[in-house]
Amino acid sequence: NDDQQEQNEKVEEMIDAGCDVLCVNLVDRTAPSRIIRLAKQNDIPIIFFNREPVWEDLMQWEDLYYVGCDAEQSGVMQGEIAADYIKNHPEVDKNQDGEIQYVLLEGEAGHQDAISRTDFSVKTLIEKEVNLEKLSYQFADWNRGQAENRMSQLIDHYGTEIELVISNNDEMALGAVEAYKNAGYSQEQRPVIFGIDGLEDALEAVKEGTMQGTVYNDNVDQAGEIARLAVDLFKGNDISKHKLKDGRYYMSLYQKVETGNVDEFLEK
């Protein structure tokens, strides 16, 4: 319920019930101290995932870990895919003014992945010498329906001026696709749209050409690592085989998805 206090109480109930390992997707990544204190008092390791605690909090106790991805890498890859596509398709610049007018759909205010994906996707496009003009940034809470609503408003305001949509995740990118479908725009009239995550719906959209690319987030690898690490922590096994960065972090690698290789990911 987006309530850190409620999550703290749930963790306390789990500890009272006798759990051996905690796997926690924090509500507020900056406020894990009570959960950490409870776990430490009861000698229960924590594997954090999705929302990465700040370094100082992860250093509060030796049995704290994080499983996730490097959000910066996903932003860089998204920027690289978009830059390559734009350079190979000059028709993206519909008004031929030498700039790409873009909007950006952001996931969640304060979420470290949203901040990194936003910053590094735009920064990479600029480094790749794509001239950009920002029309709007909109928060849509990682949600397809909210993104569709936000995008519909942007379409009403900017019409065909929008040449590029950068989205922090695929759900919001797919919401943008729906907004253009509902607005009656032909594929030629639409901007190019890029997401992150590699959801099956997004992979299908890349294959059919309604999205131009995404970045595959290997959630299966992350879920598997959470399970493997939890079992080894419970059994007291040597966790050095997990090759954790700084003894704390497991980071899955992102992969670029474009029209040319999308079938490989659809087969996974």
N, C-alpha and C positions, 0 to 999 in steps of 0.2 A: 504493500500500500504506500510505497515511497515514504516510509516512516522509520527512521533509524531507531527510535525508541522502541517501536514494536518489534523490530528485528532483534534488538538487544534482549528483549524479554523472551523471544522464541529461543534464542541461543541458550539463555539461562534454563529454560524448560528442557532443552535437549541435554544439557550437562547434568541436570538433576535426574534425567531419565537414564543416564549412564552411557552416553555416547563415547566412542574411543577416538574419533577423528572428526573435525569440523571442516566442511567445505562451504565457504561463504562468499556470496556475491553481495558485497556491501551496498547498502542504500546510499550512504555518504562515504566516499573514499577517504575523506579527511577526518572521519570520526569513528575509528575502530577501537579506541582505547579501552572501552568497557568490555567489549568482546575479548580483546587480547588479555586483559587483566583476569577475567573469569576463566579463560582457557589456561592461562599460566598457573593460576591458583590450583587448578584441578589437573595439571599436567596433560592437557589435551592439545595435540598439534592442530594448527589451522592451515588449510590450503585456501587462499583467496583466489578468486577468478573473476574475470570480466571487468571489475573495477579495481584497478591496481592501487593499493595503499601507497602513501608517500614513503620514501626510503626510511625516514626517521622512525616511522611507526613499525615498519617491517623489521627494524633493528631492535625493537623493544624486548624481543625474546628469541632464543635460538630456534624454536620450533614453529616458525612462521614462514610460509612459502607463497609464491604466486605463480599461477599458470595462465598464460595468455598469449598475446601477440604484440609485436612492436608496432604501435599505431603509426609511428613516423614512417615506417617502411611502407605501410599501405597507402599513406598519402603521397609519398614519393612515386610509388608504382602507378597510382591513379593519374598523377600528373604526367608521367612518362607516356602512358597509354593515350591520354587525351592529346598530348603534344604531337605524338607520332601520327595520330589519326588526322589531326588538323593540318599538319604539314603535307600529308599524302592526299588530302581532300580539300583543295582550296575553296570549293563550293560551300564549305561551312561558313565562311565569311560572306553571308548572303548580300549584305549591302556594299561589299567590296571597299570598305573604308580602312582596311589594314589593321583593324582591331577586332577582337572577338568579344562581343557583348555577352556577359554570363551572369547567371544567378547561382547561388549556392544554398543547398538544403542542409542545415546543420542538425545533428542528432539531439543533443541535450546540453543545456547550459551548464558549464562547469565539468562536464565529463571529459576525462583526459583524452579518450580516443577521439571525441568530436573535435577538441581543440587541435590535436596533432594532425588529424586527417585534413582539417580545414587549412591549417597553416602550410603544411608541406605539399598538398596538392597544388595550391595556388603558387607557392614559392617555386616549385619544380617547373610549372608551366612557364613562369617568367624566366627562369634559368635556361629553359629550352627556347628562349627567344620568341615566345608567343605573346603578342601584344594584347593585353586584356583591358576591358572596361567593365567594372563591377556595376551591375544594375541593382542587385538586392541580395542580402543574406536573410534567410528565414529559418527559424527553429521549427522542427516538425516532430521532435521527440522520437526519432527512429521509426515513425509510424506511417504506414502506407496511406491510410485515410486522411491523416492530418496533412501529409505532403500533397496529396491530391487537392485538398482544399486550398492550401497555400499557393500551389502552382496555378490553380484555376484563377485565383485573384491576380497573380502575376501576369497570366496570359491576358486577362481583361485589361490590365494596365499597360503592358508593353507590347502585346500582340506579337508580330513576327520579328520584333527587335531582338528577342532572346535567341542567341546562336549556340549557347552551350549551357548545359545544366550539370553541375558537379554536385553529387550527393554523398553524404557521409556513409550511407549504407544502401543496400539494394532495395529494401522495403520502400524507402522514400523515393528512390529512382523509379521504381515501378509505379508509385503514386503519381509521379510526373508524367509517365507514359500514359496512364489512365486519364489524366487531366487533358492531355492533347487529343486523345481519342474522343473524349466527351465534347471537346470544343470543336470537333469536326475538322481538325487540321490533317491534311495529307502528309505522308511521310516526308515528302520533299519540302514541305513548309515548316517542319519541326526542327528544333535544335538537336544537336547530338547530346546524348545523355550517358553519364558514366556513374557507376555505383561502386560499392565495396561489399564483399561477403561471399559472392559466388552461390547465392541461393538458386535452387533449381529453376524457379520462375524467371530469375534474372538471366540465367544461362540460356533459357529458351528465348528470352527477349533479344539477347545478343545474337543468337542463331538466326532469328527471323528479321533482325535489323532494326527493331524498335529501341534497343539500347546498343551502344557501340562498344562497350567494354565494362569489365568489372575486375575486382581483385579478389582472388579466392582465399577465404579465411578457413583454415583447416580445423573446423570445430570437432571433427571426429578424432583428430590427433590430440587436441586439447582435452577432450572428455576422457580419452584413453589414458593420458598422462595423469589426470586427476585420480582416476581409479587405481592405476599402478602405484602412484606415490602414496595414496591413502592406505593401500594394502601393506606396502613396505614399512610405512610408519607404524601401523598397527602391530605388525609382526616384529618390529625392532630390527629389520634388515638394514644392511649397509645401503645408504641411498646415494653413494658416490656414482653408481652406475647410471643414475639419472642425468649426470653431467649438468647440474644446475649452475647457472651463471651466478657468481658470488655466493654459491651455496644456497641460493634462495629462489632463483627465477628459472622457469621453463618457458621459452618463447618459441611458438610455432612460426614457421616461415610462410609468408604470403606468396601467392603466385599470380602473375598477370593472366587475364583471360581476354582474348580478342576473337574476332570472327574466325581467324585462321586456326585457333587451337581449342575452340569452345567444345567441340565434340569429345575431346579427351576428358573434359570435366563432367560432361553429361553422362559419360559411361561409368563414373566413379560410384 
